[in-house]
Amino acid sequence: MSARHPTTVSLSLEEFSRHGGLTGPHKDGWGIGWYEDGDIRVIKEKHPSASSACARFVQTNPFSSALVISHIRKATLGPVASRNCQPFVRELGGVWHCFAHNGELPGIERDSRFRAVEFRPVGETDSEHAFCALMDRMRPLWSSSSPPSQGERKVLVSRFGAALRELGPANFLYCDGSTLFAHADRRRQSDGSISAPGLWRLARQCPAGGELSAEGLRIASEAGEQEVVLIASVPLSDEGWTPLAEGELLIARQGCVQRTSDPGH
């Protein structure tokens, strides 16, 4: 989620829990990261969200944020452990960077294009290795006293996503504390096929005091007219969610889609 104003978020947790183990296959952990006052708060757990007291606590104690990334895990590489749950975070340039990936990237640790030198994985997943490789690429841009331009970041993330797609499905969300990048690819669909779309988006508005609701998610508007961009692996409501094309990169900031790149660019 990217929102215009910090907003009270009640995430999932009946539906999030069902996807996390009651009716969905993702029983191997979950996590949430949200930005707050220049910091990031992260909760991760290796247990299924469906039976998690921690997940219920998050549901009954809503938080306020303008940027949120959440993930539920189906283990494909690395044991079921907290260190292998997403989202992953790293500091770079005095900012917390946050990342979550859906897909499989066989051989990434042996591919010279995805060196993880300055940033090292803590766990064993291909997803965390990809994040560390992205941070290694980002490091020169963030070495000066001021943040890099959005255009510079967009070019780097787009090229990184294009290279990642050569290994396997590469749907990922990456946030640098102000801007949310959503890179879409293929994913395993309900019929078992691996095909696009891998991500969907929805842009919403509501007046002050209003509320936005999707399956497993409530967003309460508090300060002025609220604008929100939601990105999800599958549509969370019956509204007009838009599929992202294979290779498309969406950039959202303060609740608005600022630009998208054409697939392959």
N, C-alpha and C positions, 0 to 999 in steps of 0.2 A: 504494500500500500504506500502510495505517496499522496499526501494531503496538503491543502493550502495552509491550514492552521493546525496546530496540535489539537488532537481530538480524542475523546474518550473511546477506547476500543475494547470491546468484549469479543474475544477471539474464540471461535469454534463454539462451545466445546462439546456439544452433543455430536454435531456433524464431524468436527475435527477428530473426535474420539472414534467415531464409527469408521472414518477413513483410516484411522490409526490402529485398527485391530478388531473392531466388532464386525464390520462388513467388508472392509478393505484389506488388501494384502500387506499394508505397511505396518508391521508389528515390531520393528526393530529399533525404535527410538523416535524422538521428536525434539524440536527446539523452536524457540522464538527469540528474535532479537529486535529491540526497538530503541530508537534514538531519543534521548531526553537531556536537554540542557547541555548540549555539546558532548555528551557521553553516550555510551551504549549499554543497555542492560540485556543480558543474555541468560536464558534458562534452557538447559538441555538435559535430557534424561534418556537412558538406554531402554527403559521399560515402555510398553505400549501405552499410548496416551489414553486408550479406552479404559484402562484400569488405574490411571495415575491420580493420586491425591494432589500432586503438584499441578497437573493439568487442571484439575477442578479448582484449585486455588486461583490460578490465572483467570479462569472463567468468572469466578465470583468476586474477584478483585480487579476490575478493569483498570487499565493504565492509559496514560495520555501521551500521544506521540503523533508526529507527522510522517514518520518513516518506519515501516514495519516489514520484516521478512520472517516467514515461518516455514517449517519444513517437517515432513514426516518421512521416516526412512524405511526402505526395504533393503536389507543388507545384500550387496552383491560382491563387495570386496572389503575385507577387514571384519574383525569380530564385532559382535553386538557389544558396544562399549560407549560410554559417554564421549570419549575423545573422537569417536567416529560419527557422532551426531552433528547435524547442521542446524543453524548456520555457523560458519566459521568466521572469526574476526581476527584482524591484525591492525596494528598501528602503523601508519605511514604519513609522514609530513605533519605530525601532530593531530591526525584525524583517525578515527576508527573506521576501518573498511570492513564491510560485511558481505558474505557470499553464500549462496546456496545453489546446488546443481542437481539436476535430474537427468540421469542417463548413465551410460557405461562408456568408459574411455580406456579400452585395453591397450596396454603397452605405453601409457603416457610417461611412466617413470623412466623408460629407456629411450624416449624420443628427445633428441638434443634440442628441439624447438621449445621444449617445455622444461627447461632447467629450473630447479628450485634450489638456489644457492644461498642468497641472502635471507630468504624466507624458507623455513623448513617445515614439513608436515609433522604434526604431533602424533597423528593416527596413521592408519594404513589405507585410507580410501583414495581412489583416483580423483574424487571430487576435491579433497583438500590439496592434493598435489597440483591440480589445475589452478586452484586459488593461489597457492604459493608462486606458481609460475606467472600468473597474472600480476601479482604484486612485484615480482622481480622485474617485469616489463614496465610496470608503473613507476618504479623507484626513481629513475632519472627525471621523470616529469615532476615529481614532488620534491626534488632536492633543493629548489629555491625557496625563498622566504614567502612567496605567494603561491596559491594553488594554481595548477595548470588550467588553461582555458577548457571550456566544455568541448570545443572542437577537437583539441588535442586528445582528450580522453576518449571522445567518441571514435576517432580514427583508430586508436590503439585497441579499444575493446572490440570494435568491428573486425579488425584483422585477427585478433586473438580468437574470436568466435569462429571465424572462417577456418582457421587452422585446426581448431578443436573439433570441428565437424568432420574432419577427415578421419578422426579416430573412432567416432561413434556419436550417438545422440548427445547433444550439447545444449540442453536448455539450462540457462542459468540466470540468476538475479544477482546483481552486484551494486552495492551502494557505497558511496564515499562520504556520507554524512549530509549531503545536500542534494545529490542527483541519484536517481535510480535508473540503472541500465537493465533492460530485460532482453536477453538474447534467446530467440526461439529456434527450435529445430524439430526433429521427429521425437515421438515417444511411443511407448507400448500402449496401444489402444485397448479398449475393453474386449475387442474380438481377437486379441493376441497379436495383431499386426503391428509393425513398427513404422509409423508414418506420421506426417504432419496432420493436424497442428499439435505442437508440443506445448504451446502457451495460448491463453486467451486474455483479452483485456476488456475492461468496462470503465468508462468515464461517467462520473455521476456528479450532480450538484444538489444541494439542499439548503434551505434558508437557515438562519440562526435559530437555534432551538429545535431544529428538525433532526431526523434520524434516517440513516441509510441502513438497510438490512439486506443481507444475503445469507445463503445457507451456511450457518456456523459462524456468522460474523455480524456484529452490530457496531455502527459508528455514529456517535452522538455529536452533532454540531453544536459548538458552544460560542465561538467568537466570530460573528458575521457569517456571510454566505460561505458555505463550505464547498470546495471542489475536491474530488477524490479520483484517483486512478487506481483500479484494482487489477492485479495480474494474477492469474491462477492457472494450474495445469488443466483444470476442467471448469466450465461455467458453474458458478455457485448460485445462480438464480435463473428465472425464466426470462430475464431481460435480454436486450440486444448485445450480448457479448460478441466481440469481434475476434476471430482466430488470427493469430500471427503466422505469417508465412514462414516456411523453412528458410532459415538464414536471415530473417528480419531482426533488426535491432531497434527497440523502442527506448526512448529516453524521456523520463518523466521528472518534473521538478515542481514542487509546491502544488501538487494536485493537478497539473496540466501536462498533457503529452506535448513535449516541445518539438520533437521530430522523430521520424522513423527512417531507417535506411532500407533501401530496396534489398531483397535477398541477393547475397553474393557481393554486396558492396560494403 
